[in-house]
Amino acid sequence: MNNKKIILITGWTGYIGSHWVIAFEKAWYKTVIVDNLSNSSLETLNWIEKILGYKPDFFEVDLRDKEKLEEIFENYSFDWVIHFAWLKAVWESCEKPLQYFDNNIIWSLKLFELMEKFGVKNIVFSSSATVYAPENSSPLVETMTTWNTSNPYWRTKFLIENILEDLANFSGFRVVNLRYFNPIWAHKSWEIWENPEWIPNNLLPFIMKVATGKLKELKVFGNDYDTIDWTWVRDYIDVVDLIDGHLKAYEKISPLSAFQASFPPREKENEWIFETYNLWVGKWISVLKMIKETEKIILKKIDYKIVERRAWDLAEVYCNPEKAFKELWWKAGISLKESLENSFKFYNK
Ligand SMILES: NC(=O)c1ccc[n+]([C@@H]2O[C@H](COP(=O)([O-])OP(=O)(O)OC[C@H]3O[C@@H](n4cnc5c(N)ncnc54)[C@H](O)[C@@H]3O)[C@@H](O)[C@H]2O)c1
């Protein structure tokens, strides 16, 4: 236990973070987790305890509370940080931009200050494909332009990506910047999944809530896009594949990780790194096709209504995941069918 590498995880009780904690504890890391529970609940900790047989070290802390966070840095010798904590609702960011700038940017800076102070310079940043400029055509590749984002949530990701790149260049940080979009579903035997109490912003939880009778009908935002069936197309990645991609990304910055054996030795061990990877499947599907695929699994019709477009939705967003495949030896392997089956099982409980 003592020589396990210790990881600080921010935003862990959230959807992606909770899957991450379990995967990492199972992969022989010790995780120390902080969350202010603004978009999650302590119930997740109980589920995680059931799955692991013990409770990971958890601190209910808001990242803006630098003193409390500093105490945590004093008590643990972190090897690296994974930064998930974020406010992430696009519509809300348009209503409260200053809150999003304050929360997402200021609390990230406080975290980075402490990382610098305590010499913890390895970080995996949970970014988003939303940073790509809307003018880019899919499939998106990492070298395409970012900027020109259309709402405050997306802009906060763009700004922190750029700040991290400067910290790598000028303060010796080692950063793996992961861009993803539309993670879906849940691990098949873990009792955690994306289950917002409100009407979901994301398509898949919305479909499942309608499929299981928790919501009456699905809203399809626009059917006048220039796409195969006039509804937008996206690339969906199973959250379990996504977490596996994070594990491989960590290997990139930490040469002595548990996965070292499978990687060739690096040329220079202590150089700074700022490297970006798309973590996506590389396959696209339209909204209407996703509804049909779900109907095939659940064997009933999903009621939907076409409504106005949302201001920020682009017609086509999918990516080329080739770089992650070549450099991280990572590829998404879970089929859409399997993801849908796993999800329906949970939502139907
Ligand atoms: N889910 C997606 O579709 C998606 C896509 C791309 C990127 N991301 C990014 O992945 C990360 C995790 O997303 P998620 O879907 O798990 O979100 P989530 O809302 O489920 O989890 C975020 C967690 O951060 C916590 N948090 C928020 N502000 C905090 C603060 N000031 N201090 C401490 N904790 C705080 C929340 O309580 C929540 O538990 C986010 O950075 C998000 O922007 C998500």
The ligand as an SDF file (V2000), in Angstrom:
LIG
                    3D

 44 48  0  0  0  0  0  0  0  0999 V2000
  -19.6070   14.3930  -19.6810 N   0  0  0  0  0  0  0  0  0  0  0  0
  -19.2480   14.9550  -20.8450 C   0  0  0  0  0  0  0  0  0  0  0  0
  -19.9880   14.9440  -21.8180 O   0  0  0  0  0  0  0  0  0  0  0  0
  -17.8610   15.6000  -20.9860 C   0  0  0  0  0  0  0  0  0  0  0  0
  -17.3000   15.7800  -22.2520 C   0  0  0  0  0  0  0  0  0  0  0  0
  -16.0430   16.3640  -22.3820 C   0  0  0  0  0  0  0  0  0  0  0  0
  -15.3700   16.7950  -21.2480 C   0  0  0  0  0  0  0  0  0  0  0  0
  -15.9380   16.6310  -20.0270 N   0  0  0  0  0  0  0  0  0  0  0  0
  -15.2170   17.1090  -18.8480 C   0  0  0  0  0  0  0  0  0  0  0  0
  -14.9770   16.0070  -17.9940 O   0  0  0  0  0  0  0  0  0  0  0  0
  -14.9630   16.4630  -16.6350 C   0  0  0  0  0  0  0  0  0  0  0  0
  -15.8870   15.5940  -15.7990 C   0  0  0  0  0  0  0  0  0  0  0  0
  -17.1870   15.6260  -16.3890 O   0  0  0  0  0  0  0  0  0  0  0  0
  -18.4340   14.8500  -15.7580 P   0  0  0  0  0  0  0  0  0  0  0  0
  -19.3650   14.5740  -16.8710 O   0  0  0  0  0  0  0  0  0  0  0  0
  -17.9640   13.7620  -14.8830 O   0  0  0  0  0  0  0  0  0  0  0  0
  -19.0340   16.0420  -14.8880 O   0  0  0  0  0  0  0  0  0  0  0  0
  -19.7670   16.0000  -13.4670 P   0  0  0  0  0  0  0  0  0  0  0  0
  -20.4980   17.2920  -13.3030 O   0  0  0  0  0  0  0  0  0  0  0  0
  -20.5190   14.7250  -13.3260 O   0  0  0  0  0  0  0  0  0  0  0  0
  -18.5100   15.9810  -12.4790 O   0  0  0  0  0  0  0  0  0  0  0  0
  -17.8050   17.1590  -12.1320 C   0  0  0  0  0  0  0  0  0  0  0  0
  -17.6040   17.1110  -10.6290 C   0  0  0  0  0  0  0  0  0  0  0  0
  -16.8770   18.2970  -10.2260 O   0  0  0  0  0  0  0  0  0  0  0  0
  -17.4110   18.7300   -8.9750 C   0  0  0  0  0  0  0  0  0  0  0  0
  -17.0830   20.1480   -8.8320 N   0  0  0  0  0  0  0  0  0  0  0  0
  -17.5570   21.1600   -9.5720 C   0  0  0  0  0  0  0  0  0  0  0  0
  -17.0350   22.3010   -9.1050 N   0  0  0  0  0  0  0  0  0  0  0  0
  -16.2020   22.0130   -8.0700 C   0  0  0  0  0  0  0  0  0  0  0  0
  -15.3520   22.7940   -7.2060 C   0  0  0  0  0  0  0  0  0  0  0  0
  -15.2850   24.1210   -7.2740 N   0  0  0  0  0  0  0  0  0  0  0  0
  -14.6380   22.1520   -6.2620 N   0  0  0  0  0  0  0  0  0  0  0  0
  -14.7190   20.8110   -6.1440 C   0  0  0  0  0  0  0  0  0  0  0  0
  -15.4890   20.0300   -6.9250 N   0  0  0  0  0  0  0  0  0  0  0  0
  -16.2240   20.6400   -7.8880 C   0  0  0  0  0  0  0  0  0  0  0  0
  -18.9060   18.4340   -9.0590 C   0  0  0  0  0  0  0  0  0  0  0  0
  -19.5230   18.3070   -7.7840 O   0  0  0  0  0  0  0  0  0  0  0  0
  -18.9120   17.1080   -9.8280 C   0  0  0  0  0  0  0  0  0  0  0  0
  -18.8930   15.9960   -8.9240 O   0  0  0  0  0  0  0  0  0  0  0  0
  -15.3730   17.9390  -16.6640 C   0  0  0  0  0  0  0  0  0  0  0  0
  -14.1850   18.7260  -16.6240 O   0  0  0  0  0  0  0  0  0  0  0  0
  -16.0430   18.0810  -18.0060 C   0  0  0  0  0  0  0  0  0  0  0  0
  -15.9480   19.3990  -18.5040 O   0  0  0  0  0  0  0  0  0  0  0  0
  -17.1610   16.0250  -19.8670 C   0  0  0  0  0  0  0  0  0  0  0  0
  1  2  1  0
  2  3  2  0
  2  4  1  0
  4  5  1  0
  4 44  2  0
  5  6  2  0
  6  7  1  0
  7  8  2  0
  8  9  1  0
  8 44  1  0
  9 10  1  0
  9 42  1  0
 10 11  1  0
 11 12  1  0
 11 40  1  0
 12 13  1  0
 13 14  1  0
 14 15  2  0
 14 16  1  0
 14 17  1  0
 17 18  1  0
 18 19  2  0
 18 20  1  0
 18 21  1  0
 21 22  1  0
 22 23  1  0
 23 24  1  0
 23 38  1  0
 24 25  1  0
 25 26  1  0
 25 36  1  0
 26 27  1  0
 26 35  1  0
 27 28  2  0
 28 29  1  0
 29 30  1  0
 29 35  2  0
 30 31  1  0
 30 32  2  0
 32 33  1  0
 33 34  2  0
 34 35  1  0
 36 37  1  0
 36 38  1  0
 38 39  1  0
 40 41  1  0
 40 42  1  0
 42 43  1  0
M  CHG  2   8   1  16  -1
M  END
$$$$
